[in-house]
Amino acid sequence: MLNSAKIHGLYAITPDSDNTDQLCKMVEASILGGARVIQYRNKVAQQPLLKSQASAVLAICRKHQVTFIINDHIALCLALDADGVHIGGDDGDIAATKALIGADKILGVSCYGDFARAQMAAQLGADYIAFGACFPSSTKPNAPRAELNLFTRAKTLSVPSVAIGGITLENVSSVVNAGANAVAVIGELFNRDIQDIAPCAQQFSSFF
């Protein structure tokens, strides 16, 4: 359960950006505000940029002793010795991925609104599961909605649950009260001026 214990509080997910310096400043600001987990996610970058950005963000996470997860890219996670990887429904077999990355690395699995998938993921070696979209999301406007009672039901599982999708400072209390162990945030945290990111992260962190 050592891996699972690392998934708690504000889980910041990076926005798509080709400006690595700016991205690093944003990530560090979120950590200074209290982010406990950083997931590097860039759906538009080509491999050279993915690797250089992930390396840069990893260095910041190591500096601040914050957990660093890579979205989708298992080979990149292993190449950089990141703390773990997060996979979605189309990103590979759960058990095979866990076997590939090893017991010491964190595996996160998107379960959308599907509690049966969450049960299966926990049984197959996931270290945490994610439900969402909890609310309308600008990042994934067509994502299926996840009912908040999923987080209450997930308390019966052996792994923590992460809420994602449209989470704001106005609605975060509802997912935390429902039982989410962590909240994954992109837009509400990073769609603002650099100087406002740390205070925003601090507000999110105050709910845990």
C-alpha positions as CSV (number, residue, x, y, z in Angstrom):
1,M,0.0,0.0,0.0
2,L,3.0,2.3,0.0
3,N,2.4,3.4,-3.6
4,S,-1.3,4.1,-2.9
5,A,-0.5,6.3,0.1
6,K,1.2,8.7,-2.2
7,I,-2.1,9.6,-4.0
8,H,-3.7,12.2,-1.8
9,G,-4.8,15.8,-2.0
10,L,-4.2,18.0,-5.0
11,Y,-3.2,16.0,-8.1
12,A,-2.1,18.6,-10.8
13,I,-2.2,17.6,-14.4
14,T,-0.2,19.6,-16.9
15,P,-1.9,21.4,-19.7
16,D,-0.8,20.9,-23.4
17,S,2.0,23.4,-23.9
18,D,5.1,23.7,-26.2
19,N,6.7,26.3,-23.9
20,T,8.7,24.1,-21.5
21,D,10.1,27.0,-19.4
22,Q,6.6,28.3,-18.8
23,L,5.3,24.8,-18.1
24,C,8.0,24.3,-15.5
25,K,7.2,27.5,-13.7
26,M,3.5,26.6,-13.6
27,V,4.3,23.2,-12.2
28,E,6.6,24.5,-9.6
29,A,4.1,27.1,-8.5
30,S,1.4,24.4,-8.1
31,I,3.8,22.4,-5.9
32,L,4.7,25.4,-3.8
33,G,0.9,25.8,-3.3
34,G,0.6,22.2,-2.1
35,A,0.2,19.9,-5.0
36,R,1.1,16.4,-3.9
37,V,1.1,14.7,-7.3
38,I,2.1,16.0,-10.7
39,Q,1.0,14.1,-13.9
40,Y,2.7,15.1,-17.1
41,R,0.1,15.0,-19.9
42,N,0.6,16.4,-23.4
43,K,-1.7,15.1,-26.0
44,V,-0.3,17.1,-28.9
45,A,3.5,16.9,-28.5
46,Q,5.8,14.7,-30.6
47,Q,8.2,12.3,-28.9
48,P,11.3,14.7,-28.6
49,L,9.2,17.3,-26.8
50,L,7.4,14.8,-24.7
51,K,10.8,13.5,-23.4
52,S,12.4,16.8,-22.8
53,Q,9.3,18.3,-21.1
54,A,8.8,15.1,-18.9
55,S,12.5,15.2,-18.0
56,A,12.3,18.9,-17.0
57,V,9.1,18.4,-14.9
58,L,10.6,15.3,-13.3
59,A,13.5,17.3,-12.1
60,I,11.2,19.8,-10.4
61,C,9.2,17.0,-8.7
62,R,12.4,15.3,-7.5
63,K,13.6,18.7,-6.1
64,H,10.4,19.0,-4.1
65,Q,9.9,15.3,-3.4
66,V,6.6,15.2,-5.1
67,T,5.2,12.2,-6.9
68,F,5.6,12.3,-10.7
69,I,3.2,10.3,-13.0
70,I,3.3,10.2,-16.8
71,N,0.1,9.9,-18.7
72,D,-0.2,7.0,-21.2
73,H,3.5,6.7,-22.2
74,I,4.7,3.5,-20.4
75,A,8.1,3.4,-22.2
76,L,8.8,7.1,-21.3
77,C,7.9,6.3,-17.7
78,L,10.5,3.5,-17.6
79,A,13.1,5.4,-19.6
80,L,13.0,8.4,-17.1
81,D,12.4,6.3,-14.0
82,A,9.3,8.3,-13.2
83,D,7.2,7.3,-10.2
84,G,4.4,5.8,-12.3
85,V,2.1,5.9,-15.2
86,H,-1.6,6.5,-15.7
87,I,-3.6,4.6,-18.4
88,G,-7.0,5.0,-19.9
89,G,-9.4,2.5,-21.4
90,D,-7.5,2.4,-24.7
91,D,-3.9,2.5,-23.3
92,G,-3.3,-1.2,-22.7
93,D,-4.0,-4.1,-20.4
94,I,-4.0,-3.3,-16.7
95,A,-2.3,-6.4,-15.4
96,A,0.3,-6.4,-18.3
97,T,1.1,-2.7,-17.6
98,K,1.6,-3.4,-13.9
99,A,3.9,-6.3,-14.7
100,L,5.9,-4.2,-17.1
101,I,6.4,-1.2,-14.8
102,G,7.0,-3.3,-11.7
103,A,5.6,-3.3,-8.2
104,D,7.6,-0.3,-7.1
105,K,6.0,2.0,-9.6
106,I,2.5,3.5,-9.3
107,L,-0.2,2.5,-11.8
108,G,-3.3,4.7,-12.1
109,V,-6.3,3.6,-14.1
110,S,-9.1,5.7,-15.6
111,C,-12.5,4.1,-14.7
112,Y,-14.8,6.9,-16.0
113,G,-18.2,6.1,-14.5
114,D,-17.7,2.4,-14.3
115,F,-17.4,0.9,-10.8
116,A,-17.0,-2.6,-12.1
117,R,-13.9,-1.5,-14.0
118,A,-12.6,0.1,-10.8
119,Q,-13.1,-3.2,-8.9
120,M,-11.2,-5.0,-11.7
121,A,-8.4,-2.5,-11.8
122,A,-7.8,-2.8,-8.0
123,Q,-7.7,-6.6,-8.3
124,L,-5.3,-6.4,-11.3
125,G,-2.7,-4.3,-9.6
126,A,-3.8,-0.6,-9.9
127,D,-2.5,1.6,-7.2
128,Y,-5.3,4.1,-7.6
129,I,-8.4,4.5,-9.7
130,A,-9.9,7.7,-11.2
131,F,-13.5,8.5,-11.9
132,G,-14.7,11.3,-14.2
133,A,-15.8,13.5,-15.6
134,C,-17.4,14.6,-12.4
135,F,-18.6,17.9,-13.9
136,P,-18.7,19.4,-17.4
137,S,-15.0,19.7,-18.5
138,S,-13.4,22.0,-21.0
139,T,-10.5,19.6,-21.4
140,K,-12.8,16.7,-22.4
141,P,-16.2,18.3,-23.2
142,N,-17.7,15.0,-24.4
143,A,-16.5,12.8,-21.6
144,P,-19.1,10.6,-19.9
145,R,-20.2,11.9,-16.5
146,A,-19.3,10.0,-13.3
147,E,-21.8,10.1,-10.4
148,L,-20.3,11.3,-7.1
149,N,-21.6,8.2,-5.2
150,L,-18.8,6.3,-7.0
151,F,-16.3,7.8,-4.5
152,T,-18.4,6.6,-1.6
153,R,-18.6,3.1,-3.1
154,A,-14.9,3.2,-3.8
155,K,-14.2,3.2,0.0
156,T,-14.8,-0.5,-0.2
157,L,-11.8,-0.9,-2.5
158,S,-8.2,-1.4,-1.5
159,V,-6.9,1.7,-3.4
160,P,-7.5,5.4,-3.3
161,S,-9.9,7.2,-5.7
162,V,-9.1,10.3,-7.7
163,A,-11.8,12.7,-9.0
164,I,-11.3,14.4,-12.4
165,G,-13.2,16.5,-14.8
166,G,-14.4,20.1,-14.4
167,I,-13.3,20.3,-10.7
168,T,-13.3,23.9,-9.5
169,L,-12.8,25.6,-6.1
170,E,-16.6,25.9,-6.0
171,N,-17.4,22.2,-6.4
172,V,-14.3,20.5,-5.0
173,S,-15.9,20.1,-1.6
174,S,-18.6,17.9,-3.0
175,V,-16.2,15.3,-4.4
176,V,-14.1,15.4,-1.2
177,N,-17.2,14.9,0.9
178,A,-18.3,12.0,-1.3
179,G,-15.0,10.3,-0.5
180,A,-12.4,11.2,-3.1
181,N,-8.9,10.8,-1.8
182,A,-7.5,13.2,-4.4
183,V,-8.7,15.7,-7.0
184,A,-7.1,16.0,-10.4
185,V,-7.1,19.5,-11.8
186,I,-6.0,21.1,-15.0
187,G,-7.9,24.2,-16.2
188,E,-9.0,25.6,-12.8
189,L,-5.3,25.5,-11.7
190,F,-3.3,26.4,-14.8
191,N,-5.6,28.7,-16.8
192,R,-4.5,31.7,-14.8
193,D,-1.5,33.9,-14.3
194,I,1.7,32.4,-12.9
195,Q,1.4,34.4,-9.7
196,D,-2.1,33.1,-9.0
197,I,-1.3,29.3,-9.4
198,A,0.2,28.8,-6.0
199,P,-2.6,30.5,-4.1
200,C,-5.1,28.4,-6.1
201,A,-3.3,25.2,-5.3
202,Q,-3.2,26.2,-1.6
203,Q,-7.0,26.6,-1.7
204,F,-7.5,23.2,-3.2
205,S,-5.1,21.6,-0.8
206,S,-7.0,23.1,2.2
207,F,-9.9,20.7,1.5
208,F,-7.7,17.7,2.5
